[in-house]
């Protein structure tokens, strides 16, 4: 059986492919978070400015929501607390 993996046609590419790397460095420096993975990653445009947002899962179990609206140079970070339903 031959399986071929190819990128999806029309898949959007990031206008700034390094933003998650910058976010990882900021989380490490400011919060001591070694990022294990990201969820809820998104990019959009708001009033003509690019926006980026993601939730980071740290290796120690903490989670942070991060967002940036250009021209800001650093991300706004907020630690996610325990939620009860």
DRENDO-1510 file (C-alpha; in Angstrom, 1 decimal, always signed):
<recs>
REC; n; res; u; v; w
REC; 1; UNK; +0.0; +0.0; +0.0 .
REC; 2; UNK; +1.4; +3.4; -1.0 .
REC; 3; UNK; +0.4; +6.4; +1.0 .
REC; 4; UNK; +1.1; +9.9; -0.3 .
REC; 5; UNK; +1.0; +12.9; +2.0 .
REC; 6; UNK; +0.7; +16.3; +0.3 .
REC; 7; UNK; -0.2; +19.8; +1.5 .
REC; 8; UNK; -3.9; +20.7; +1.1 .
REC; 9; UNK; -4.6; +22.8; -1.9 .
REC; 10; UNK; -5.4; +26.4; -1.0 .
REC; 11; UNK; -4.1; +26.1; +2.5 .
REC; 12; UNK; -3.4; +29.5; +3.9 .
REC; 13; UNK; +0.2; +30.3; +4.8 .
REC; 14; UNK; +1.1; +32.6; +7.6 .
REC; 15; UNK; +2.0; +36.2; +6.8 .
REC; 16; UNK; +4.6; +35.9; +9.6 .
REC; 17; UNK; +5.7; +32.3; +9.9 .
REC; 18; UNK; +8.0; +33.0; +12.9 .
REC; 19; UNK; +5.4; +34.4; +15.3 .
REC; 20; UNK; +5.0; +31.1; +17.2 .
REC; 21; UNK; +8.8; +30.9; +17.7 .
REC; 22; UNK; +8.8; +34.5; +19.0 .
REC; 23; UNK; +5.9; +33.6; +21.3 .
REC; 24; UNK; +7.8; +30.5; +22.6 .
REC; 25; UNK; +10.8; +32.7; +23.4 .
REC; 26; UNK; +8.7; +35.3; +25.2 .
REC; 27; UNK; +6.9; +32.7; +27.3 .
REC; 28; UNK; +10.2; +31.1; +28.3 .
REC; 29; UNK; +11.8; +34.5; +29.2 .
REC; 30; UNK; +8.8; +36.0; +31.0 .
REC; 31; UNK; +6.9; +33.0; +32.5 .
REC; 32; UNK; +9.4; +30.2; +32.6 .
REC; 33; UNK; +7.2; +28.2; +30.2 .
REC; 34; UNK; +8.7; +25.5; +28.0 .
REC; 35; UNK; +6.0; +25.2; +25.3 .
REC; 36; UNK; +4.9; +21.6; +24.7 .
REC; 37; UNK; +2.3; +22.5; +22.1 .
REC; 38; UNK; -0.2; +25.1; +20.9 .
REC; 39; UNK; -4.0; +25.0; +20.5 .
REC; 40; UNK; -6.5; +27.5; +19.1 .
REC; 41; UNK; -3.9; +29.1; +16.9 .
REC; 42; UNK; -5.3; +31.9; +14.7 .
REC; 43; UNK; -4.3; +34.8; +12.6 .
REC; 44; UNK; -6.7; +37.5; +11.3 .
REC; 45; UNK; -6.9; +41.2; +10.4 .
REC; 46; UNK; -8.6; +43.8; +12.5 .
REC; 47; UNK; -9.0; +47.3; +11.3 .
REC; 48; UNK; -6.2; +46.8; +8.8 .
REC; 49; UNK; -3.8; +45.4; +11.5 .
REC; 50; UNK; -2.6; +41.8; +11.7 .
REC; 51; UNK; -3.6; +39.9; +14.8 .
REC; 52; UNK; -2.2; +36.6; +16.2 .
REC; 53; UNK; -3.5; +34.5; +19.1 .
REC; 54; UNK; -2.9; +31.0; +20.5 .
REC; 55; UNK; -3.1; +29.0; +23.7 .
REC; 56; UNK; +0.2; +27.5; +24.8 .
REC; 57; UNK; +0.5; +24.3; +26.9 .
REC; 58; UNK; +3.7; +24.3; +29.0 .
REC; 59; UNK; +5.5; +21.1; +29.8 .
REC; 60; UNK; +4.7; +21.7; +33.5 .
REC; 61; UNK; +0.9; +21.7; +32.8 .
REC; 62; UNK; +0.3; +25.4; +32.9 .
REC; 63; UNK; -1.5; +27.1; +30.0 .
REC; 64; UNK; -1.3; +30.6; +28.7 .
REC; 65; UNK; -3.5; +32.6; +26.3 .
REC; 66; UNK; -1.5; +34.9; +24.1 .
REC; 67; UNK; -2.4; +37.6; +21.7 .
REC; 68; UNK; -0.7; +40.3; +19.6 .
REC; 69; UNK; -2.2; +43.1; +17.5 .
REC; 70; UNK; +0.4; +44.8; +15.3 .
REC; 71; UNK; +2.3; +47.0; +15.6 .
REC; 72; UNK; +2.9; +45.7; +19.2 .
REC; 73; UNK; +6.2; +44.0; +19.5 .
REC; 74; UNK; +5.3; +41.6; +22.4 .
REC; 75; UNK; +2.4; +39.4; +23.1 .
REC; 76; UNK; -0.2; +40.0; +25.8 .
REC; 77; UNK; +0.0; +36.9; +28.1 .
REC; 78; UNK; -2.6; +35.6; +30.6 .
REC; 79; UNK; -2.3; +32.4; +32.5 .
REC; 80; UNK; -5.4; +30.1; +32.2 .
REC; 81; UNK; -6.9; +29.2; +35.6 .
REC; 82; UNK; -8.8; +26.1; +36.6 .
REC; 83; UNK; -12.3; +26.2; +35.2 .
REC; 84; UNK; -15.2; +24.3; +36.8 .
REC; 85; UNK; -18.4; +23.6; +34.9 .
</recs>
